[in-house]
Amino acid sequence: MLTTILIVIVALVALLIATGVRPVQQYQRGVVLRFGQLLPQVRQPGLRTIVPIADQMVKVPVQTVVLDVPPQGAITKDNVTVSVDAVVYFRVTDPVKAVVNVEDYVGAISQVARTSLRSVIGRADLDTMLSDREQVNAELRAVRPAHRSGDARSR
């Protein structure tokens, strides 16, 4: 009887320890929330421990992400309707801000890219867009949202 109870206790402790070990990949950083409150240290790559039940780890990729912006209808400076698409390249530099400050940072970057694309197209006339795409691309690269989320480059 005592042996069975001891085996069950050891198994429960081993299970509790196993649930507290989380791998963080080389291309990720771990942001830990304890009962919903942010812990100050970002978890670096490797096997990392958290307190089971109390802690929640959110893994944030820090490599460059390619985000396709679907075709957007926009009106040029000379009132011509065009359909343009883009590709956004971005990389998270502050995992804590990505998790805590924005509910869906990828969606937010997509929305900023769409808005910026329409805005830049609206300031250019069709002739400029067709003849000088590099100027339009340079304007898109120069757009920096308040949190420096990423770069937008048109195709």
Steps between C-alpha positions, in 0.01 A plus 500: 500500500773747599703405192204574271444842658872578474504400131197718429659799679829455312311471170302818575816692592673378182196604294494842666870553428458382140217748438724780629774446239445670165730508198563839339639468147794703368265718293262569792489692824271410789292759681374371834187619679447389859131513586467754218781726619808542282827362633789732414741248347446379141584131465786437256540184285544167676311297758330746734307439819174659601279449802226259391143634526620847608705590191403528136774530237431665166764422237567784253694437177784750451598402147395704197139428405361547150141620499303516175266799472204408278410725206369838613285734299641852516436829325802686363557874518350537150182303597587170334396185684780244521541166671835450673643232724810492718728287712601607849821383662515547876684370802402530866774681691318525834301183581350654814341787308377258231317293763387763749433817296314352202240224503592372151825658384500319162148625427599851611800500266277382215253783565778762518645366174162523323438852625850614408471344155173683428643824639816492286303404189258787566787751495642379166352531154470200268782620276744513794392157622559343160825678416668537840416200717821547699372836628177338617699215660725752677196681641358171624830406665510842668162446668566420865207436731518629856645169627739438208321177407657431162578592144255497212622426149274485197526230236 
